Amino acid sequence: MSEDELKQIESVVRKVVREEQRANLPPVIQGDKGAAEILRIEPSAMKMRRRNGFYREGKDFYKKGGIIFYDTDALLNSERIHNGN
């Protein structure tokens, strides 16, 4: 099997895993800690990404009563972009 074929298979597997994650998650995730758990990163890294503009208020997350709510699709899609997949 060629390297290109392996990359295509890996891409398909990632897509299937993302779709399965979406199906098992609520539409919004509360807080940096909750989002970090989904992405398997540290909460401080999530906070840094938000503060540095990687996640944008009104598009990727919103605040209500001082609580941050992340859009699940935005998290999963941006993580794919962040990892270069």
Secondary structure by P-SEA (a helix, b strand, c coil): ccaaaaaaaaaaaaaaaaaaaaaacccccccaaaaaaaacccaaaaaaaaaaccccccccccccccbbbbcaaaaaaaaaaaacc
